[in-house]
């Protein structure tokens, strides 16, 4: 059985080991500094939460499918980027097994990291009471809006690239609203905004950590964003950090959907794992071809 204190110690050791191999330029481990940074963060956070809540949030039997789905989830944005050309990877391992392992382990942290950060924030600050807010026939408007934003982004990538980090919020939250899963709009109708605010803050915190650890890495991404090439913090233009606020909502809305189907539609959950495997298998070679700068 996993013990929180042992995992806390392991996560700290893993984290500082990443810095050690980076400074020493140890092959091939130096290429995986970003991976070790994020997995040490995830392990530390879940172990710390387990001390308070007496349960692990992701370090349980759901970790394997969640990591696989998280990889597929991010691969969807990688495919969109092949139209946008907003980021490119540099200094990746030449060895394909190492490179693909890096893709999988990196992309597999996206959902767990944002979800755990969101849960920590929610536990620390609790719910936030607001004036109840309701949009009549919310799903009828939200789903077409999200789809339209995606299509417009693909049609006009130079001007609407920012919508990449917005379009899935109304779509996923509306689906959750209809299905009775966790929904930001349902919470707002009841006068609660804790989950929404926690998701936004989690997106920003993880965004800052993404950019910081990426900046320090050997294998990393660089940005090429229209109109925003100046005023960078790490590799990201400063206005780009606003996108992390929406991406936090996007990711938690998707996670709420996953939790809903896991509990009520097990066969669809299994299908989502299969789709994630297929999507990742398709996307990895395309990243090599279109997004990596050799």
N, C-alpha and C positions, 0 to 999 in steps of 0.2 A: 504494500500500500504506500502511496506517495505521502511523504511527510513534509509539511510546509517549511519547517526550519531547515531541513536538508536541501530543499529546492531553493530556498533563499540563498544559502551558502553557495550552492552550485551555480546559480544565476550570476552572482557577483564574480565568482572565479571565471566563468565563461566570458563575462563582459570584459574584464581586464585582460584576459588571455587574448581577446581580439585586438586590443591596443598593442600588446606585446608583439604579436606576429606581424602587425602592421609596421611598427617601428623597426623590427628586425628584418622586414621584407622576406619573410619565410615563405617559400614556395611549397604547395600552391595556396597555403592558408591565407596569405595576404589578400587574395581576391575575395575572401568571404568575410571580411570585417563587417560589412553591412548586415550580413546574415546573422553573425554571432551577436551583434549589437541588438538586433530586434528580437531574437529568440531569448536572449538573456532578459530583455525588458518584459517580454510576455511571461516568462517563467517567474520572474520576480513579482510581477503584478498579481498574477493568479495565486501565487503562494501567499502573498500578503493579504489578499482578499479572503483566502481560505482560513487564515488565522481568525478573522472576524466572523465570517459567514459559515464556517464549519463545512464548507464544500468547495470544490474546484469548479470554476466556471467554464474553462476550456480544456484543462489538463485532465480529461476523463475519457471515457470511451468514445466521445464525440469528436475528439481532436483530429483523428485521421480524416474522416469525411469533411470536417470543417476546413482543414488546410487544403484539401483537394478542391473544394468548392471555391475557397478564397482565391486559389490560383486561377481557376476558370473565370471568376468574377473580374479579376484584374486583367486577364487576357482580353476580355471584351473591350476594355479601354485601350489596350495595346493595338487592337484592330482599328479602333477609331483613330488612333494616332497615326496610323499609316496613311490616313487621309489628311490629318492635321499637320504632321511633321513638327510637332511642338517639342519633342524631346528625342535625344539619341543617346545610345550607350557607347562608352569608350573603355578601352583597356580591359576587355573581357578575356577570360581564359580561352586559349586556342582549342584546348581539349573539349570536345563536344559534351562528354559526360559531366565534366566539371561545370561547363557553362549552363547546360540544361538543369543540372542540380541546383545551380545558383538561381536560375529563374524560378524553379518550383519552390525552393525554400524561402526566397524573398517574397514572391507573390502570395505565398501561403500565409504570410504574417499579416496581411492587410486587414482582413475581417477580425481575426482574434485581437490584434492590437487596438483597433478602434473600439471594439466591443468592450474589452476589459477596461480601457481608459474611461469609456462612458459609464460603465458600472461603478468604477471608483468615484467618479465625480458625483454620480447620483446618490451613492451611499453617503458621501461626505456632506452634501448640501441638501439632500432630501428633495421633495417635490416643491414646485414653485406654483403658488396659487395665483391665477390670473382671472380676469373677467371672462366668463364663457364666450366662446366665439364659434360661429357656425356658418358654413357655406352651404346653401341649399343645393341639393343634387351634386354634391362635391365630386363623386367619381365620374359623373357624366362630363364634367369640365376638365378634371385633372388628368385623366388618362389621355385624351386627345391632345391636351396641351403638351404633355411630356413627349409624346410621339412626334408632334410637330417640331418641338425644339430639337430633337435628335435629327430629324430630316433636314431642318434648316442648317444645323451645324455641319452636316455632311455636304450640303449644297454650297454653303458659303463659309468654308473653314477659316479663311483669313480674318473674317470679321466676327464670327459667332463661335469661335473656338471655346470661349468660356462656358457656353451652354453645355459642354460635355459634362461638366460637374454639377449640372442642375437637372437635366431632363429626367433622370431616373427617380428623383424625389417624388414628384406628383404621381408618376405611374405606380411605383411600388407602394407608396403610402395609400393610394386609392384602392389598390388591390387588397391590401391589408385591411382597410376600412370595410370593404365589401365582405371579406371572409371572416371578419371578427378577430383578426390577429392584432398584435400591437400596432397602433396607428397614432401618429402625431395629431392628426385632425380629430380623432376620437377623444384624445386626451384634452385638446383645446375646447371641445364641446362640453367637457365636464369641468372645465376651469382649471386644468393642470397643464403646466408647461415644463415640468422637470426633465422628462425624457428628451424633449426637443432641445432644451438648452444644454443638457449634458452631452447630447450628440454633437452639437455645434462646437462646444468647447473641446470635446475629444478630438474632433477633426483638426482643430487648430493645433492642439498639443502634439498630436501625431505628425502633423504636417511639419512643424518646426523640427521635430526629431528626425523625420525623414530627410529633410534638407541638411541638417547638421551632420548626420552620420554619412549621408551620401557625399557631402563635401570633403570629408576626411578619407573616404574610401579610395582605393586604387581603381577597382571596377566601379564605374559610376555613370550617371546620366548627366547630360548637359541640355540646356533649354535653347530653343530658337523660337521665341514668341513674338508675333507681329506687334509692333508699336511699343513693346515693353522690354527692350534690350538693355535699358539703363536702370540704375538704382537697384542692383541685385543684393539680396541678403543670402549668403552662401551661393548656390547656383540659381536660385529662384528670384525673378523680379518681385519687388515688394508687393505690388498689387495682386500678384498671383497667390499670395497667402490667403486672400479672401476665398479662393476656390476651395481651400481645405475646410472652410466652414460648411459649405454645401456638400462636400464629399463626406463629411461626417454624417450628415443627414441621410445621404444616399446610401452609405454603407449600413447604417443602423436600420434603415427601412428595409433593405435587402435581408439583413440578419433577422428582423422580425418576421419576414416572410418565410425564411428558412425554418425558424423555430415553429412557426405555425404549421407548415407542412410536415415537419418531423413528428409533431405530436398528433396530427389528425389525418395526414395523407402520406403514410410511410412509403408507399410505392413511388409517389412523386418525388419524395426526398431522395430515394435511391436513384431514380432517374436523373435527378439534378447532379448527383455525383458522376454518373456516367457521362452526362453532357459536358461537365467540367473537364473530365479526362479527355474527351474528344476535342473540345475547344482548345485546351492547352496543347495537345499533340499537333493540332493544326497551326497554332499561333507561334510556337517556339521557332520552327524553321523560317516563318515569315519575319519574325523579329530579327533573326540572323541576316536575312536578306535585305530588309528595308530600314531597320532601326539601328542596327549596330554599325558603327564607323570603325572599320578594320584598319 
